[in-house]
Amino acid sequence: EIMPSLVGSEMCIRDRLNDEHWSKLSAIMLKDRVYDKSAHRNTMEGILYRMRTGCPWRDVPESFGDWSAIYRRFNLWSKKGVLMRLFKSLRHEPDLEWEFIDGSIVKAHQHSTGARTEDDEGIGKSVAGNTTKIHMAVDSYGLPIEFCITGGEIHDSKAAPTLIDMLPSADYIIADRGYDSEALREQIRDKNAIPVIPRKKNSKVGNDDIDWCLYKYRHLVENVFARLKQYRGIATRYDKLKRNYEGTLALACSMIRLPM
């Protein structure tokens, strides 16, 4: 009977925010009218715990406070865009010489479907069943700068125009063959950037104009997906609403940028 509680206690302590990180987060949230209450740090710890482990909200340890209060605060911060603005605030001074874009499928858990509201769920049907797709952009350092979420059946090239419109100006925008489209290349050029997108093997134009050395750095965006999916609440989607999953993802991106 003692062992489970000890294990739970160790899990609660692991990877908690240090004073420096919480000071940075609370200062940003204060500007967003989220007042620096002592309970908010514990609430944020509870949200992070749930994001790391993917557990149901009811199973968030009591050491973080009442689970329903933690969920209500998370739901409110997601609804009001607090978590998204937190990520955008931590995105200061990105290296925009290169921008890399890509998409990644996430399996939606059965509990994430069937929301009672009419709000957008961002869940679609694909060969893997219920899925969501994350469309991500990173800077030259391999740090996330923008993302959008669609149903898993949406092809990367279909979501790319929206993602590219969201991006700040860069010198180069790099993507894989899934984004092979002259319309996308023209959109990138309209942003005064150079597209580095290989054409398909059956293309009559060819790839003589591709900077293959630069293209090899596309692994930077794949590395971000690998880091994000270390959080089980990201690797498998449990949130019913699109805005709540966006809030979870924004918080995960914030944790990547926070030490910078």
Secondary structure as UniProt FT lines:
FT   HELIX           2..13
FT   TURN            14..15
FT   HELIX           19..31
FT   TURN            32..33
FT   HELIX           38..53
FT   HELIX           57..59
FT   HELIX           62..64
FT   HELIX           67..79
FT   TURN            80..81
FT   HELIX           82..89
FT   TURN            90..91
FT   STRAND          98..108
FT   HELIX           110..112
FT   STRAND          124..126
FT   TURN            127..128
FT   STRAND          129..138
FT   TURN            140..141
FT   STRAND          144..151
FT   TURN            152..153
FT   HELIX           156..166
FT   STRAND          172..174
FT   HELIX           177..179
FT   HELIX           182..190
FT   TURN            191..192
FT   STRAND          194..196
FT   TURN            201..202
FT   TURN            208..209
FT   HELIX           212..215
FT   HELIX           216..218
FT   HELIX           219..228
FT   TURN            229..230
FT   HELIX           232..235
FT   STRAND          236..237
FT   HELIX           242..257
FT   TURN            258..259
//
